[in-house]
Structure formats: C-alpha cells, structure tokens
Amino acid sequence: MIAAQSGDAQAYDAFVRDITPLLLTYLRRRLSNTDDAPDVLQDAFMNLHRSRHTYDPVRPVEPWAFTIALHAAVDHRRRTPDASIHDELEGADQMVTDGRHGCGRLADLEGLVDFARAMQALPARQREAFELLQVDGLSVEAAAFRSGTTPGALKVRAHRAYKALRCHLT
C-alpha cells in the first residue's frame, strides 16, 4: 500500500488482488445475505480508494482495510433492511394486538430503559468496548485497533462491561 500511495499502479493492483479474497470472506461473514458481499466489496474498494491517503505506513494495512470494509457492510445494512427482522417485529405487534402477552410492549420498553441506564452507568472504556463488539459487530482485533488499545485489554474491558450489565439487570 505504501507504493500504491506513491502512485505505483502495479503495486496498487497487487494490493487489490491480494486483499480481495480476504475482504470478500470477511464480508460474507458479516452480511445476512451473502449474495450481497460482492456489491458491498465494490463499495468497500471505492471507499478504500478514496481513503488511501489516510493509510498510515507505520501500521499494518489489514486492520485499516477491514475497518473500511466493515463500514461498507454497516452502510449496506442501513440501506437494506433485513426482512427477517421486519417479520419478527410484525409477529410481535400481532401478539400484542391479539391480547397475547398483554403488556409485552410496556415490559419491553421498561427493559430497554433499564438497559440504557445500565449502559450509562458503565465507565466510558467499558461502554466503548461493549458497543464496538456488540453494537458495531467488530472483531476483537478491529475493535482494539479502533479504540487504540490491545486486543487483550479490550477483552478485559468487555468482560467487565458484561459482568456489570449482568449485575445491574438481574
């Protein structure tokens, strides 16, 4: 990537050829519809090309490229709602209107409020670790890279967050 930043087209082509299978496999694991992976990969490469000047040659290239691919996958998920989620939500709405689980919405709302309070009670680093891993869906390595720490330290923060949430919510 360093040579590609300097304008070496052959080096850039070699980089793209080498990283394509890795990114494609990564995206297939991140997307609910694996058939969308080639389209998301194309978006990732467009973003990677636009952002190539941001690559820091002191750091490894893979976490940088995988982070860009992850953002492309997240953008894709935002643009493409998952039908199964909508089906589940419609089923839950039907159960509430049919009278089954009569106060289901209220109980769910109370649970969400409790969870939000528990999240706010977490120290900032633990909350960040939880959000990167559970909300953003990053791997431990990518989350550690994004938060500027080691994978081991991030795992400790996440474990402490899980433990604190469990204590607060039970």
N, C-alpha and C positions, 0 to 999 in steps of 0.2 A: 504494500500500500504506500510505502514511503516513496518508491519510484513512481508510482501512479500519481501521487500528489505533485510530483515534479513535471508531470506531463508525458510520462512514458506510456504510450498507448498499449504496447505489448505487455508491460507489467500489469497494467490495469485489466487487460483481457485475461491474463493468467490468474490474477486475483479473483476475478468473477468466476472463472471456470472452477477454481479450487473451492470456493466458498459456496457455490450454488447447491451442491448436494447436501451440504451441512445445513444450510438455511432452509431448504425445502423439507428436510426431515424434521427440523425444529418446528416449522410452521404447521406441518401435518399433525404434530402432537398438540399444538396449541389451538387448533381450529376444530369446531364441532363437525364441520363438513370438510373433509379432506380434499374434496374436489376443488375447493376454493383456494387451496395452497398455491398453485401456480400464479393465479391472479394477484394474491397477496405478496408473493415473492417478487412479482413485477413492480408492485408499489414499493416494496422494500428497497429494490435496486434503484428505483427513481429517487427515493429519499436518500439512499446511501450516496448516490452520485451527487445530489445537491449538497450533501453534508460532508463530502470527502475532505474538505478543507478543515473540518473540526477534529479529524483523527489526530491524536497525539502519538507521535512515533515512539515515545518512551513506554507507552502502554501496549499490551497485546491487542491485536486487531480483532480477534474473535468476539470478546465481550462488547466492543463498540458496534460491530456488525450485527450481533444477535440482539442488542438493545434496539437498534433501528428496526430490525425485523419484528421484534415484539411490539413496538409502537405501530407498525403497519398492521399487525394482527388485531390489536386493540381498536384501531381506527376502523378496520373491516367489521369487527363485531358491533361497533356502534352504528355503522351504516346498514348492517344486515341483521335485523332482529332474528333471534332463534325461535323457530316455530314451536319447538317443544316447550319452551318457557311460556309462550303465549297459551298453549294448550293447557298447561298446568294451572296458570292463573285463571283461565276461563272455568276450569273444573272447580277451583276453589271458590270462585264467585258463585257458581251454580249451587254448591253445597251450602253456602251461606243463605242464598235466597230460597232454597228448598227447606230451610229450617234445620238441616243437619248441622251440627257444630254451631248452634245458635249464635254464640258471641265470638266466633272464630276471628273475625276481623279485629275486634277490640282486644282480644288476647294477643293476637299477632302484633298489634300496634304497641301494646304495653311491653311486649318482649323486645321490640325494636327500640323503644325508649330506654329500657334497661340496658340493652347492649350499647347504645350510643353513650349513655352515662358511663358505663364501664370502660369504653374506649377512651373517653375524655379523661378518665382517672389514671390512665396509663402514663408513665413517663414518655416523653417525646420519642426517644430512641426505640423503646419497645413498641410504641404505636406505629412508628415508621416501619419497623421490621415486619410487624403483623400485616400492615397494609401492602407492602411490597410483595410479600409472599402470598397472602390470601386474597387480597382485593385485586392487585395488578397481575397476579399469577406468575410472577417471575421465579426463575430458578434461584436457588440459594446463591450461586455464583454471580448471577446478574444483579440480584438484589444487593449483595455485598458491594459489588462494583458501583452501583448507583448510589449507595449510601456512604461510600468512601471508607469501608471497613473490610475486615477479613471475613471469609465465609464462616469460620468458627465463631467469631464474635457476633455475627448476625444470627447464627443458630441459637446462641445463648440468649440474646435479646428476644428472639421469637419465643423460645421456651418460657422465658419469664413472663412474656405477654400472655401466652396461652394459660399459664398457671394462674396469673392474676385475674384473667377473664373468667376462668372456671370458678375461682373462689368467689368472685363478685356476683356471678349469675346463678350460683346454686344456693 
